[in-house]
Structure formats: structure tokens, C-alpha cells
Amino acid sequence: MKRRLIQYAAEIIGLVALHFALLHWLAQRDIVSVIFSTGQHTPRWMIASAVAFLLVRLLVLLFLPGMILSRLVMLWLDARRRNRAPVEEHRH
């Protein structure tokens, strides 16, 4: 169980770190001004990185809290099931 908790924590930290790294990187390059300016000069990699950031942001802000909650409940139920002694039937 401890190994699974560490794996879940690493996934969560990785997603949040990716979100903040992309946010910082895109803000440094002022990507919003570049994308919304008129003309054909916008590089495709900037558009692709903006789309990737939006997808990561959607995942982190909308789906990650639910994923965390469901995984914690699953771990709790697994631990509860393992620790509970088997029920013996008494026949009279």
C-alpha cells in the first residue's frame, strides 16, 4: 500500500509540476500576444504548446481532484478488506 501511495503522489506531483512549468514557460514568451496577433507569423510549436498547456490545465484543475479522491477511497477500501477477518458462519 505504501508503494502505491508513493506512486500516486509521484503522478500528482509530476502533473502539477508540468502544469506550472508550462505556465511559466508560456508566460515568459508572452504566448497570448503572439497567438492573438494577426498574421501568419505564429509558429506552430507555440500553438501546439498552448494546446498542450490547456489540456494539462484541464486535467489538473478538473479531473485531478476526483482522481485523487477515488484513489484514496480505493486504497482505504483495499486496506479495510485486507484487515478485516473473514466472517465465520455459526450453524446451530
N, C-alpha and C positions, 0 to 999 in steps of 0.2 A: 504494500500500500504506500509505503514511503517513497518508493521508486516512482510510482505513478504520480504522486503529488509533485515530486521534483520535475517530472516530465511535463506535467500540466503547467507548472509555474514557469518553466523554461519557454513553453509555447506562448504563454501570455506575455511574458517579458519581451520575447522576440517580436511579437506583433506590435506591442506598444512602442518599442524602440524603433521599429521600422516606420511606424506612423510619425513619430517625432523627427526621425532623421529625414524622411521625405518632406515633411512640413518645413523644416529648417532649410533644406536644400532648395526647395521651390521658392521659398520666401526670399532667399538670398539672390536668386536670379530674377526676381520680380516677374514670375511667370504669368500672372494675371494680366499685367500690362502688355506683355508680348502676345499672348493669345488673343486678347480682345482688340488689339490694334489691327487696322485694315491692311490688307496686302498679302502677298504670297511669301513673305519672308519668314514666317513662323516655321522653325524646324520641326520635323515630325517627331523627333525624340522628345521635344518639350511637350508636345501634345500627348504622346504616349506616357510620359512620366506623370503628367497631370491626371490622366485617366487612371493610372495605377494608384496614385495617391487617393483619388476619390473612392476607388474600390477598397483600398486598405482602411480608409477612414470610415466607410460604411460598415465594414466588418468589425472594426474596433468599437465604434460607438453604438451600433445597433445589435449586433449578434454576439459579441464577446461577453457581455454581462449574462445573457441567457445561457451561453455555453459554459461559463464558469459555474453558474448555479446548478445546471443539470449535472455537470461532472462531480460537483461536491455532493449532491444528493445521491448519485450513483455510488460514490465511494463510501458514503455513510451507510447506504443500504447493504453494500457488499460486506462491510465490516460488521454490521449488525447481524447479518445472516451467518457469517463465519463464527461469531462469538456466541451465538445462541445455541444452546444444547439441543440435540434432537428430542423431540417430544415423544415420550413413550406412551403407548396406549395401555390403559389398565382394563383388563377384561374381568368381569365378575362372573 
